[in-house]
Amino acid sequence: MAMSVANGGGSGRGRRGRRGNSKPMSEINVTPMVDVMLVLLIVFMVAAPLLTVGVPIELPQTRAQQLNTDQEPISLTVTADGQVYLGDELVQLDQVVARVTEAAVNGTEERIYVRGDNLADYGAVMRVMGALSGAGFTRIGLITEQEQGQ
């Protein structure tokens, strides 16, 4: 019933025999890299919609084509109840021109987008655009959504 352990467990090759036959692994294990990339993809897919302009409104729909711009424009939002936002910060109507002038890198040649809620008073949107136009800003655009089914 006695067992001999002199040869490394009875396999006959011993410790040296196992090491001598193994070759270094030359393959790269890409599974952890794929896992990290999938997690990053999911994070960016969730975060991307949150990076849009902050005030949620119902934009009117038109058939106009989408504009291609290289530079991020200044965005003003007029909500359904007539409040004006610069980005996601509430601004009083009498302070709109001063705040836009501070944010404008190119002076009065800065592109300004006005987003008016579908239920917003037309006069409220026009008061914002009139204040900007009266201050010398000429590149003012209205933002709409693309009509469905086009």
DSSP file (Angstrom, degrees, kcal/mol; ACC not computed):
  #  RESIDUE AA STRUCTURE BP1 BP2  ACC     N-H-->O    O-->H-N    N-H-->O    O-->H-N    TCO  KAPPA ALPHA  PHI   PSI    X-CA   Y-CA   Z-CA
    1    1 A M              0   0    0      0, 0.0     2,-0.2     0, 0.0     0, 0.0   0.000 360.0 360.0 360.0   0.1    0.0    0.0    0.0
    2    2 A A        -     0   0    0      1,-0.0     2,-0.4     2,-0.0     0, 0.0  -0.548 360.0-152.7 -83.4 148.8    3.0    2.3    0.0
    3    3 A M        -     0   0    0     -2,-0.2     2,-0.4     2,-0.0     7,-0.0  -0.948  10.4-130.2-124.9 142.3    3.4    4.8   -2.8
    4    4 A S        +     0   0    0     -2,-0.4     3,-0.1     1,-0.1     5,-0.1  -0.778  22.2 176.2 -94.2 131.6    6.6    6.3   -4.2
    5    5 A V    >   +     0   0    0     -2,-0.4     3,-1.2     1,-0.1    -1,-0.1   0.145  52.7 103.7-115.5  16.2    6.8   10.1   -4.6
    6    6 A A  T 3  S+     0   0    0      1,-0.3    -1,-0.1     2,-0.1    -2,-0.0   0.814  79.2  51.9 -70.2 -29.6   10.3   10.3   -5.7
    7    7 A N  T 3  S-     0   0    0     -3,-0.1     7,-0.6     7,-0.1     5,-0.4   0.124 127.0 -88.9 -96.2  21.4    9.4   10.9   -9.4
    8    8 A G  S <  S-     0   0    0     -3,-1.2     3,-0.2     1,-0.2    -2,-0.1   0.882  95.8 -28.3  79.8  39.1    7.0   13.7   -8.8
    9    9 A G  S    S-     0   0    0      1,-0.2    -1,-0.2    -5,-0.1    -4,-0.1   0.522 104.3 -74.9 102.9   5.8    3.7   11.9   -8.3
   10   10 A G  S    S+     0   0    0      1,-0.0    -1,-0.2    -7,-0.0    -2,-0.1   0.568  95.8 120.6  88.7   8.1    4.3    8.7  -10.3
   11   11 A S  S    S-     0   0    0     -4,-0.3    -3,-0.1    -3,-0.2    -2,-0.1   0.696  73.0-129.4 -80.1 -16.2    3.9   10.1  -13.8
   12   12 A G  S    S+     0   0    0     -5,-0.4    -4,-0.1     1,-0.0    -1,-0.1   0.234  91.2  76.5  93.6 -16.9    7.4    9.1  -14.7
   13   13 A R  S  > S-     0   0    0     -6,-0.1     4,-0.9    -5,-0.1     3,-0.1   0.758  77.0-158.2-101.5 -28.1    8.5   12.4  -16.1
   14   14 A G  H  >  -     0   0    0     -7,-0.6     4,-0.9     1,-0.2    -6,-0.1  -0.174  44.8 -54.7  76.2-175.1    9.1   14.5  -13.0
   15   15 A R  H  > S+     0   0    0      1,-0.2     4,-1.5     2,-0.2     3,-0.4   0.888 133.5  53.8 -69.7 -40.9    9.1   18.3  -12.8
   16   16 A R  H  > S+     0   0    0      1,-0.2     4,-2.0     2,-0.2    -1,-0.2   0.847 101.1  59.9 -65.4 -33.3   11.7   18.9  -15.5
   17   17 A G  H  X S+     0   0    0     -4,-0.9     4,-0.8     1,-0.2    -1,-0.2   0.863 105.6  47.7 -65.1 -36.3    9.8   16.8  -18.0
   18   18 A R  H  X S+     0   0    0     -4,-0.9     4,-0.8    -3,-0.4     3,-0.3   0.897 113.5  46.4 -74.0 -39.8    6.7   19.1  -17.8
   19   19 A R  H  < S+     0   0    0     -4,-1.5     3,-0.4     1,-0.2    -2,-0.2   0.866 106.6  57.3 -71.0 -36.4    8.6   22.3  -18.1
   20   20 A G  H  < S+     0   0    0     -4,-2.0    -1,-0.2     1,-0.2    -2,-0.2   0.792 107.4  47.3 -67.0 -29.1   10.8   21.3  -21.0
   21   21 A N  H  < S+     0   0    0     -4,-0.8     2,-0.3    -3,-0.3    -1,-0.2   0.680  90.3  93.2 -89.6 -19.0    7.9   20.5  -23.3
   22   22 A S     <  -     0   0    0     -4,-0.8     3,-0.0    -3,-0.4    -4,-0.0  -0.569  61.1-154.1 -81.8 139.3    5.7   23.6  -22.7
   23   23 A K        -     0   0    0     -2,-0.3     2,-0.1     1,-0.1    -2,-0.1  -0.778  29.8 -93.6-106.8 152.7    6.2   26.5  -25.1
   24   24 A P        -     0   0    0      0, 0.0     2,-0.4     0, 0.0    -1,-0.1  -0.408  43.7-111.9 -65.1 140.4    5.5   30.2  -24.3
   25   25 A M        -     0   0    0      1,-0.1    -3,-0.0    -2,-0.1     0, 0.0  -0.598  32.1-176.5 -75.9 126.6    2.0   31.3  -25.3
   26   26 A S        +     0   0    0     -2,-0.4     2,-0.3     2,-0.1    -1,-0.1   0.290  49.2 100.4-108.3   9.0    2.2   33.8  -28.2
   27   27 A E        -     0   0    0      2,-0.0     2,-0.5     1,-0.0    -2,-0.0  -0.727  67.8-130.8 -96.2 145.6   -1.5   34.6  -28.5
   28   28 A I        -     0   0    0     -2,-0.3     2,-0.9     2,-0.0    -2,-0.1  -0.821  16.6-132.0 -95.1 131.2   -3.1   37.7  -27.1
   29   29 A N        +     0   0    0     -2,-0.5     4,-0.3     1,-0.2    -1,-0.0  -0.733  28.2 177.2 -83.2 106.9   -6.2   37.2  -25.0
   30   30 A V     >  +     0   0    0     -2,-0.9     4,-2.5     1,-0.2     5,-0.2   0.489  55.1  93.8 -91.3  -4.1   -8.6   39.8  -26.4
   31   31 A T  H  > S+     0   0    0      1,-0.2     4,-2.2     2,-0.2    -1,-0.2   0.915  86.4  46.7 -59.1 -46.1  -11.6   38.8  -24.3
   32   32 A P  H  > S+     0   0    0      0, 0.0     4,-2.2     0, 0.0    -1,-0.2   0.889 112.6  51.3 -63.4 -35.6  -10.9   41.4  -21.5
   33   33 A M  H  > S+     0   0    0     -4,-0.3     4,-2.3     2,-0.2    -2,-0.2   0.904 109.8  49.1 -66.7 -40.2  -10.3   44.1  -24.2
   34   34 A V  H  X S+     0   0    0     -4,-2.5     4,-2.3     2,-0.2    -1,-0.2   0.895 109.6  52.7 -64.5 -40.4  -13.6   43.3  -25.9
   35   35 A D  H  X S+     0   0    0     -4,-2.2     4,-2.0    -5,-0.2    -2,-0.2   0.923 110.4  46.9 -61.6 -44.3  -15.4   43.4  -22.5
   36   36 A V  H  X S+     0   0    0     -4,-2.2     4,-2.4     1,-0.2    -2,-0.2   0.911 111.8  50.9 -64.1 -42.7  -14.0   46.9  -21.8
   37   37 A M  H  X S+     0   0    0     -4,-2.3     4,-2.4     1,-0.2    -1,-0.2   0.884 109.2  50.5 -64.5 -39.0  -14.9   48.1  -25.2
   38   38 A L  H  X S+     0   0    0     -4,-2.3     4,-2.2     2,-0.2    -1,-0.2   0.896 110.3  49.9 -66.2 -39.3  -18.5   46.9  -24.9
   39   39 A V  H  X S+     0   0    0     -4,-2.0     4,-2.4     2,-0.2    -2,-0.2   0.926 111.8  48.3 -64.0 -43.8  -18.9   48.6  -21.5
   40   40 A L  H  X S+     0   0    0     -4,-2.4     4,-2.6     1,-0.2     5,-0.2   0.900 109.7  53.1 -62.9 -40.3  -17.5   51.9  -23.0
   41   41 A L  H  X S+     0   0    0     -4,-2.4     4,-2.2     1,-0.2    -1,-0.2   0.922 110.3  47.0 -60.0 -44.7  -19.9   51.6  -25.9
   42   42 A I  H  X S+     0   0    0     -4,-2.2     4,-2.0     2,-0.2    -2,-0.2   0.908 111.1  51.8 -64.8 -41.9  -22.9   51.2  -23.6
   43   43 A V  H  X S+     0   0    0     -4,-2.4     4,-2.4     1,-0.2    -2,-0.2   0.928 112.7  44.9 -60.6 -45.6  -21.7   54.1  -21.5
   44   44 A F  H  X S+     0   0    0     -4,-2.6     4,-2.3     1,-0.2    -1,-0.2   0.855 110.4  54.2 -69.3 -34.4  -21.4   56.4  -24.6
   45   45 A M  H  < S+     0   0    0     -4,-2.2    -1,-0.2    -5,-0.2    -2,-0.2   0.865 114.2  41.7 -66.7 -34.5  -24.8   55.2  -26.0
   46   46 A V  H  < S+     0   0    0     -4,-2.0     4,-0.4    -5,-0.2    -2,-0.2   0.872 118.2  45.7 -77.4 -37.7  -26.5   56.1  -22.7
   47   47 A A  H >X S+     0   0    0     -4,-2.4     3,-0.8    -5,-0.2     4,-0.5   0.795  96.9  72.8 -78.8 -29.0  -24.6   59.4  -22.2
   48   48 A A  G >< S+     0   0    0     -4,-2.3     3,-1.5     1,-0.3     4,-0.2   0.897  95.3  49.3 -59.2 -46.1  -24.9   60.8  -25.8
   49   49 A P  G >4 S+     0   0    0      0, 0.0     3,-0.9     0, 0.0    -1,-0.3   0.789 105.9  59.6 -64.9 -22.5  -28.6   61.7  -25.6
   50   50 A L  G <4 S+     0   0    0     -3,-0.8    -2,-0.2    -4,-0.4    -3,-0.1   0.609  91.4  70.1 -78.1 -11.0  -28.0   63.5  -22.3
   51   51 A L  G << S+     0   0    0     -3,-1.5    -1,-0.2    -4,-0.5     3,-0.1   0.437  77.2 101.9 -87.9   0.9  -25.5   65.9  -24.0
   52   52 A T  S <  S-     0   0    0     -3,-0.9     0, 0.0    -4,-0.2     0, 0.0  -0.243  94.5 -59.2 -76.6 173.1  -28.2   67.7  -26.0
   53   53 A V        -     0   0    0      1,-0.1    -1,-0.2     2,-0.1    35,-0.1  -0.279  56.5-128.4 -57.8 138.0  -29.5   71.2  -25.0
   54   54 A G  S    S+     0   0    0     -3,-0.1    34,-0.1     2,-0.1    -1,-0.1   0.636  78.3  83.0 -73.0 -23.7  -31.0   70.9  -21.5
   55   55 A V  S    S-     0   0    0     32,-0.4     2,-0.5    34,-0.0    -2,-0.1  -0.727  72.1-137.7 -91.6 118.4  -34.5   72.3  -21.6
   56   56 A P        +     0   0    0      0, 0.0     2,-0.3     0, 0.0    -2,-0.1  -0.601  37.9 153.6 -77.6 123.9  -37.1   69.8  -22.9
   57   57 A I        -     0   0    0     -2,-0.5     2,-0.8    22,-0.1    22,-0.1  -0.922  48.9-107.7-140.1 165.1  -39.6   71.4  -25.3
   58   58 A E        -     0   0    0     -2,-0.3    60,-4.1    87,-0.0    61,-0.2  -0.875  37.9-154.8 -94.6 107.1  -41.9   70.3  -28.2
   59   59 A L        -     0   0    0     -2,-0.8    58,-0.1    58,-0.2    85,-0.1  -0.578  19.6-111.4 -81.7 145.2  -40.3   71.7  -31.4
   60   60 A P        -     0   0    0      0, 0.0    85,-3.0     0, 0.0     2,-0.4  -0.386  33.2-122.3 -68.7 155.7  -42.5   72.3  -34.4
   61   61 A Q  E     +a  145   0A   0     83,-0.2     2,-0.3    -2,-0.1    85,-0.2  -0.841  35.4 165.8-106.6 139.0  -41.9   70.0  -37.4
   62   62 A T  E     -a  146   0A   0     83,-2.5    85,-2.2    -2,-0.4    82,-0.0  -0.832  45.1-117.6-137.3 176.2  -41.0   71.2  -40.9
   63   63 A R        +     0   0    0     -2,-0.3    83,-0.1    83,-0.2    -2,-0.0   0.305  69.2 128.2 -97.6   7.4  -39.7   69.7  -44.1
   64   64 A A        -     0   0    0     81,-0.2    -2,-0.2     1,-0.1     2,-0.1  -0.300  63.1-111.0 -65.9 147.4  -36.5   71.8  -44.0
   65   65 A Q        -     0   0    0      1,-0.1     2,-0.2    81,-0.1    -1,-0.1  -0.431  36.7 -96.8 -77.2 154.2  -33.2   70.1  -44.4
   66   66 A Q        -     0   0    0     -2,-0.1     2,-0.3     1,-0.1    -1,-0.1  -0.467  37.9-123.4 -72.5 140.1  -30.8   69.8  -41.5
   67   67 A L        -     0   0    0     -2,-0.2     2,-0.6    -3,-0.1    -1,-0.1  -0.616  13.0-140.7 -84.9 143.3  -28.0   72.4  -41.4
   68   68 A N        +     0   0    0     -2,-0.3     2,-0.4     2,-0.0    -1,-0.0  -0.922  28.0 174.1-102.9 120.2  -24.3   71.3  -41.3
   69   69 A T        -     0   0    0     -2,-0.6     3,-0.0     1,-0.1    -2,-0.0  -0.966  28.8-159.9-128.4 144.5  -22.2   73.5  -38.9
   70   70 A D  S    S+     0   0    0     -2,-0.4     2,-0.3     2,-0.0    -1,-0.1   0.779  79.5  55.6 -88.0 -30.2  -18.6   73.1  -37.9
   71   71 A Q  S    S-     0   0    0      1,-0.0    -1,-0.0     0, 0.0    40,-0.0  -0.810  91.0-109.3-109.9 144.5  -18.9   75.3  -34.7
   72   72 A E        -     0   0    0     -2,-0.3    39,-0.1     1,-0.1    -2,-0.0  -0.586  40.8-142.4 -71.1 120.0  -21.3   74.8  -31.8
   73   73 A P        -     0   0    0      0, 0.0     2,-0.4     0, 0.0    39,-0.2  -0.291  21.2 -96.2 -80.0 167.2  -23.8   77.7  -32.0
   74   74 A I  E     -b  112   0B   0     37,-2.2    39,-3.3    -2,-0.0     2,-0.5  -0.702  43.1-150.8 -79.1 133.0  -25.3   79.6  -29.1
   75   75 A S  E     -b  113   0B   0     -2,-0.4    12,-2.4    37,-0.2     2,-0.4  -0.935  15.2-174.6-117.3 123.7  -28.7   78.1  -28.3
   76   76 A L  E     -bC 114  86B   0     37,-3.2    39,-3.5    -2,-0.5     2,-0.4  -0.919   9.7-158.9-111.0 140.5  -31.6   80.0  -26.8
   77   77 A T  E     -bC 115  85B   0      8,-2.5     8,-2.5    -2,-0.4     2,-0.6  -0.976   8.4-162.7-124.2 132.2  -34.8   78.2  -25.8
   78   78 A V  E     -bC 116  84B   0     37,-3.2    39,-2.6    -2,-0.4     6,-0.2  -0.964  20.5-149.9-111.8 117.0  -38.3   79.7  -25.4
   79   79 A T    >   -     0   0    0      4,-2.5     3,-1.8    -2,-0.6    42,-0.3  -0.206  30.8 -97.1 -81.3 174.2  -40.6   77.4  -23.4
   80   80 A A  T 3  S+     0   0    0      1,-0.3    41,-0.3    40,-0.2    -1,-0.1   0.802 125.2  51.5 -62.0 -30.3  -44.3   77.1  -23.6
   81   81 A D  T 3  S-     0   0    0     39,-0.1    -1,-0.3     2,-0.1    39,-0.1   0.315 123.2-102.7 -92.9  10.1  -44.8   79.5  -20.7
   82   82 A G  S <  S+     0   0    0     -3,-1.8     2,-0.2     1,-0.3    -2,-0.1   0.497  70.9 144.7  90.0   4.7  -42.5   82.2  -22.2
   83   83 A Q        -     0   0    0      9,-0.0    -4,-2.5     1,-0.0     2,-0.4  -0.518  40.1-140.2 -77.1 147.0  -39.4   81.6  -20.2
   84   84 A V  E     -CD  78  91B   0      7,-0.7     7,-3.1    -6,-0.2     2,-0.4  -0.916  16.4-169.6-113.1 132.7  -36.1   82.1  -22.0
   85   85 A Y  E     -CD  77  90B   0     -8,-2.5    -8,-2.5    -2,-0.4     2,-0.7  -0.964  17.2-152.7-121.5 136.9  -33.0   79.8  -21.5
   86   86 A L  E >  S-CD  76  89B   0      3,-2.8     3,-1.7    -2,-0.4     2,-0.7  -0.937  84.0 -39.7-103.1 107.5  -29.5   80.3  -22.7
   87   87 A G  T 3  S-     0   0    0    -12,-2.4   -32,-0.4    -2,-0.7    -2,-0.1  -0.676 126.9 -31.8  69.1-115.5  -28.2   76.8  -22.9
   88   88 A D  T 3  S+     0   0    0     -2,-0.7     2,-0.5   -34,-0.1    -1,-0.2   0.124 118.0 102.6-118.4  20.2  -29.9   75.3  -19.8
   89   89 A E  E <  S-D   86   0B   0     -3,-1.7    -3,-2.8   -34,-0.0     2,-0.2  -0.903  74.0-120.4-109.2 128.5  -29.7   78.5  -17.7
   90   90 A L  E     -D   85   0B   0     -2,-0.5     2,-0.4    -5,-0.2    -5,-0.2  -0.460  34.5-175.0 -68.0 132.1  -32.8   80.7  -17.1
   91   91 A V  E     -D   84   0B   0     -7,-3.1    -7,-0.7    -2,-0.2     2,-0.2  -0.984  24.7-121.4-131.1 139.3  -32.3   84.3  -18.5
   92   92 A Q    >>  -     0   0    0     -2,-0.4     3,-1.6     1,-0.1     4,-0.6  -0.502  29.1-117.1 -74.7 150.4  -34.6   87.3  -18.2
   93   93 A L  G >4 S+     0   0    0      1,-0.3     3,-0.9     2,-0.2     4,-0.4   0.857 114.7  54.5 -59.2 -37.6  -35.6   88.8  -21.6
   94   94 A D  G 34 S+     0   0    0      1,-0.2    -1,-0.3     2,-0.1     4,-0.2   0.623 110.4  47.5 -74.2  -9.9  -33.9   92.1  -20.8
   95   95 A Q  G <> S+     0   0    0     -3,-1.6     4,-2.4     2,-0.1    -1,-0.2   0.419  84.6  93.5-104.8  -1.6  -30.7   90.3  -20.1
   96   96 A V  H <X S+     0   0    0     -3,-0.9     4,-2.6    -4,-0.6     5,-0.2   0.931  85.9  46.9 -59.8 -48.9  -30.7   88.1  -23.2
   97   97 A V  H  > S+     0   0    0     -4,-0.4     4,-2.4     1,-0.2    -1,-0.2   0.916 113.6  48.0 -62.8 -43.8  -28.6   90.4  -25.4
   98   98 A A  H  > S+     0   0    0     -4,-0.2     4,-1.8     1,-0.2    -1,-0.2   0.909 114.4  46.1 -63.6 -42.0  -26.0   91.0  -22.7
   99   99 A R  H  X S+     0   0    0     -4,-2.4     4,-1.7     2,-0.2    -2,-0.2   0.878 113.8  47.8 -70.1 -38.0  -25.6   87.3  -21.9
  100  100 A V  H  X S+     0   0    0     -4,-2.6     4,-1.7    -5,-0.2    -2,-0.2   0.894 109.5  53.8 -69.1 -38.4  -25.4   86.3  -25.6
  101  101 A T  H  < S+     0   0    0     -4,-2.4    -2,-0.2    -5,-0.2    -1,-0.2   0.884 108.5  50.1 -62.3 -38.4  -22.8   89.0  -26.2
  102  102 A E  H  < S+     0   0    0     -4,-1.8    -1,-0.2     1,-0.2    -2,-0.2   0.894 114.8  43.5 -64.0 -40.0  -20.7   87.5  -23.4
  103  103 A A  H  < S+     0   0    0     -4,-1.7     2,-0.5    -5,-0.1    -2,-0.2   0.686  90.6 101.5 -80.7 -18.4  -21.0   84.1  -24.9
  104  104 A A     <  -     0   0    0     -4,-1.7     3,-0.4     1,-0.2     4,-0.1  -0.556  45.0-177.3 -76.1 118.2  -20.4   85.2  -28.5
  105  105 A V  S    S+     0   0    0     -2,-0.5    -1,-0.2     1,-0.2     3,-0.1   0.857  85.9  42.9 -78.0 -38.4  -16.8   84.4  -29.6
  106  106 A N  S >  S-     0   0    0      1,-0.3     3,-1.5     5,-0.1    -1,-0.2   0.132 104.6-131.9 -96.4  18.9  -17.3   86.0  -33.1
  107  107 A G  G >  S-     0   0    0     -3,-0.4     3,-1.4     1,-0.3    -1,-0.3  -0.436  76.5 -10.8  67.7-137.8  -19.2   89.1  -31.9
  108  108 A T  G 3  S+     0   0    0      1,-0.3    30,-1.2    -2,-0.1    31,-0.5   0.533 130.3  69.5 -76.0  -4.8  -22.3   89.8  -33.9
  109  109 A E  G <  S+     0   0    0     -3,-1.5    -1,-0.3    28,-0.1    -2,-0.2   0.351  72.8 120.9 -90.4   5.2  -21.3   87.3  -36.5
  110  110 A E  S <  S-     0   0    0     -3,-1.4    29,-0.5     1,-0.1     2,-0.4  -0.447  70.3-117.0 -69.7 140.5  -21.9   84.4  -34.1
  111  111 A R        -     0   0    0     -2,-0.1   -37,-2.2   -39,-0.1     2,-0.4  -0.679  33.7-168.6 -80.2 128.2  -24.5   81.9  -35.1
  112  112 A I  E     -be  74 140B   0     27,-2.8    29,-2.8    -2,-0.4     2,-0.5  -0.979   7.6-158.5-123.2 128.4  -27.5   81.8  -32.7
  113  113 A Y  E     -be  75 141B   0    -39,-3.3   -37,-3.2    -2,-0.4     2,-0.6  -0.919   3.8-158.1-107.4 129.2  -30.2   79.2  -32.7
  114  114 A V  E     -be  76 142B   0     27,-3.4    29,-2.3    -2,-0.5     2,-0.6  -0.933   4.3-163.6-107.4 121.4  -33.6   80.0  -31.2
  115  115 A R  E     -be  77 143B   0    -39,-3.5   -37,-3.2    -2,-0.6     2,-0.5  -0.924   8.4-170.5-106.1 114.6  -35.6   77.0  -30.1
  116  116 A G  E     -b   78   0B   0     -2,-0.6   -37,-0.2    27,-0.5   -36,-0.1  -0.911  24.7-117.3-109.2 130.5  -39.3   77.8  -29.6
  117  117 A D    >   -     0   0    0    -39,-2.6     3,-1.6    -2,-0.5   -58,-0.2  -0.272  25.2-118.2 -59.7 148.6  -41.7   75.3  -28.0
  118  118 A N  T 3  S+     0   0    0    -60,-4.1    -1,-0.1     1,-0.3   -59,-0.1   0.795 117.4  42.5 -58.9 -29.9  -44.6   74.2  -30.3
  119  119 A L  T 3  S+     0   0    0    -61,-0.2    -1,-0.3     2,-0.1    -2,-0.1   0.354  89.8 120.1 -99.2   4.1  -47.0   75.7  -27.7
  120  120 A A  S <  S-     0   0    0     -3,-1.6     2,-0.2   -42,-0.2   -40,-0.2  -0.358  76.0 -98.2 -70.1 149.4  -45.0   78.9  -27.1
  121  121 A D    >>  -     0   0    0    -41,-0.3     4,-1.7   -42,-0.3     3,-0.5  -0.497  25.1-137.0 -66.0 129.9  -46.5   82.3  -27.8
  122  122 A Y  H 3> S+     0   0    0      1,-0.2     4,-2.3    -2,-0.2     5,-0.2   0.866 104.7  56.7 -57.6 -36.9  -45.3   83.5  -31.2
  123  123 A G  H 3> S+     0   0    0      1,-0.2     4,-2.2     2,-0.2    -1,-0.2   0.855 102.4  54.4 -64.2 -35.8  -44.8   87.0  -29.7
  124  124 A A  H <> S+     0   0    0     -3,-0.5     4,-1.6     2,-0.2    -1,-0.2   0.912 110.6  45.6 -65.1 -42.2  -42.4   85.6  -27.0
  125  125 A V  H  X S+     0   0    0     -4,-1.7     4,-2.3     1,-0.2    -2,-0.2   0.913 113.7  49.4 -66.3 -41.8  -40.2   84.0  -29.7
  126  126 A M  H  X S+     0   0    0     -4,-2.3     4,-2.9     1,-0.2    -2,-0.2   0.828 105.7  56.9 -69.0 -31.3  -40.3   87.2  -31.8
  127  127 A R  H  X S+     0   0    0     -4,-2.2     4,-2.1     2,-0.2    -1,-0.2   0.909 109.4  46.2 -64.3 -40.3  -39.4   89.4  -28.8
  128  128 A V  H  X S+     0   0    0     -4,-1.6     4,-2.0     2,-0.2    -2,-0.2   0.939 115.7  45.1 -65.5 -47.1  -36.2   87.3  -28.3
  129  129 A M  H  X S+     0   0    0     -4,-2.3     4,-2.7     1,-0.2    -2,-0.2   0.886 112.9  51.5 -65.6 -37.9  -35.4   87.4  -32.0
  130  130 A G  H  X S+     0   0    0     -4,-2.9     4,-2.6     2,-0.2    -1,-0.2   0.887 108.6  50.8 -65.7 -39.3  -36.1   91.1  -32.2
  131  131 A A  H  X S+     0   0    0     -4,-2.1     4,-1.0     2,-0.2    -1,-0.2   0.914 113.8  44.8 -63.8 -42.4  -33.9   91.9  -29.2
  132  132 A L  H  <>S+     0   0    0     -4,-2.0     5,-2.0     2,-0.2     3,-0.4   0.920 114.6  48.0 -67.5 -43.7  -31.0   89.9  -30.8
  133  133 A S  H ><5S+     0   0    0     -4,-2.7     3,-1.5     1,-0.2    -2,-0.2   0.893 109.2  53.6 -64.6 -39.8  -31.6   91.5  -34.2
  134  134 A G  H 3<5S+     0   0    0     -4,-2.6    -1,-0.2     1,-0.3    -2,-0.2   0.758 103.5  57.4 -65.9 -24.6  -31.7   95.0  -32.7
  135  135 A A  T 3<5S-     0   0    0     -4,-1.0    -1,-0.3    -3,-0.4    -2,-0.2   0.458 127.1 -98.2 -85.2  -1.4  -28.3   94.3  -31.0
  136  136 A G  T < 5S+     0   0    0     -3,-1.5     2,-0.4     1,-0.3    -3,-0.2   0.423  75.1 142.4 103.4  -1.6  -26.7   93.6  -34.4
  137  137 A F      < +     0   0    0     -5,-2.0    -1,-0.3     1,-0.2   -28,-0.1  -0.624  17.5 171.4 -75.5 126.5  -26.8   89.8  -34.5
  138  138 A T        +     0   0    0    -30,-1.2     2,-1.0    -2,-0.4    -1,-0.2   0.593  58.8  73.8-112.0 -15.8  -27.6   88.8  -38.1
  139  139 A R        +     0   0    0    -31,-0.5   -27,-2.8   -29,-0.5     2,-0.5  -0.539  62.6 145.6-103.3  67.5  -27.1   85.0  -38.1
  140  140 A I  E     -e  112   0B   0     -2,-1.0     2,-0.3   -29,-0.2   -27,-0.2  -0.891  22.7-177.2-107.4 130.4  -30.2   84.0  -36.1
  141  141 A G  E     -e  113   0B   0    -29,-2.8   -27,-3.4    -2,-0.5     2,-0.4  -0.939  23.2-130.4-128.7 151.3  -32.0   80.7  -37.0
  142  142 A L  E     -e  114   0B   0     -2,-0.3     2,-0.4   -29,-0.2   -27,-0.2  -0.833  23.4-139.9 -97.2 136.3  -35.1   78.9  -35.8
  143  143 A I  E     +e  115   0B   0    -29,-2.3   -27,-0.5    -2,-0.4     2,-0.3  -0.826  28.8 163.8-100.0 132.2  -34.7   75.3  -34.8
  144  144 A T        -     0   0    0     -2,-0.4     2,-0.3   -85,-0.1   -83,-0.2  -0.804  34.6-107.7-131.8 175.5  -37.4   72.8  -35.8
  145  145 A E  E     -a   61   0A   0    -85,-3.0   -83,-2.5    -2,-0.3     2,-0.2  -0.787  37.7-101.3-104.0 153.9  -37.7   69.0  -36.0
  146  146 A Q  E     -a   62   0A   0     -2,-0.3   -83,-0.2   -85,-0.2     3,-0.1  -0.536  44.4-107.7 -71.0 134.9  -37.9   67.0  -39.2
  147  147 A E    >   -     0   0    0    -85,-2.2     3,-1.0    -2,-0.2     2,-0.1  -0.345  37.7-106.5 -62.6 144.1  -41.4   65.9  -40.0
  148  148 A Q  T 3  S+     0   0    0      1,-0.2    -1,-0.1     2,-0.1   -87,-0.0  -0.457 101.0  29.0 -72.0 144.0  -42.1   62.2  -39.6
  149  149 A G  T 3         0   0    0     -2,-0.1    -1,-0.2    -3,-0.1    -2,-0.1   0.567 360.0 360.0  85.9   9.2  -42.4   60.1  -42.7
  150  150 A Q    <         0   0    0     -3,-1.0    -2,-0.1    -4,-0.0    -3,-0.1   0.418 360.0 360.0 -99.6 360.0  -40.1   62.3  -44.8
